[in-house]
Amino acid sequence: MTVDMRATDMPATDVLAAELHEAERSRTQVRQFSLRYPQMTLEDGYRVSRAWAQLKRDEGQRVIGHKIGLTSRAMQVSSQIDEPDFGTLFDEMLYESGHPIPRERFIRPRIEVELAFMLGTPLEGPHVTIADVLRATEYVVPALEIIDARIEQHDRAEGTPRKVVDTISDNAANAGIVVGGRPMRPDDLDLCRTGALLFLNGVVEESGLAGAVLGHPANGIAWLARRLSRFEEGLEAGQLVLAGSFTRPVPLERGDTVHADYGQCGAVTFTLT
């Protein structure tokens, strides 16, 4: 039996959001929404994600910003979409570089290398540009995103890979953010050529340049501001926005030490305990 996920059927959206909330609490993945409700659209996925975010707010968690995902052309082609996706960052997800992070906090954690933009002034409206983003940015800082999967990546029975609607529902796979290094004004950096080496237990696992994110990392911030305007929302001053990964996701295990060297921007490091 399928459930009509049209906008008029809000109880179904709330039910799926509650499933995700419990999956995160119990560290037990749920089956793919895309298999159970094949008629789900991308907008349905965002309704679920936003309903889940409201559950977190109701518990007293505080929104600190947003994340942007699926920023590489290869990932968009494989997901059969032509734009990134986004999720919400909460205060409980934020970790400082150099501090241990408990493995029990996650289900199947992976790490990605990104730049985070701290906004000094708001960004809103359907016509936000890169220039607007750079003017609004107080500073750019190195950040590692810990991604996770509350929804099964491959179905337990059929082995079917999850679809983009699953990832969108799952808060764009976000679970944590580790911030460190040296905050810098955007006009003091060549943002496209700002890069990092990602070390896992002392071995280089990945490297990349921020220009791999939509041609310029500020592109993702501008896209998000325009996308949020559909909900009559915007990006607020004081919010941190993860611009998108410029490396592939690297799986993590208990005891792993992660170190990302961003050159002149400093480094981010932590151990998963």
Order of alpha helices (4+ residues) and beta strands (2+ residues): alpha-alpha-alpha-beta-alpha-beta-beta-beta-alpha-beta-alpha-beta-beta-beta-alpha-beta-beta-beta-beta
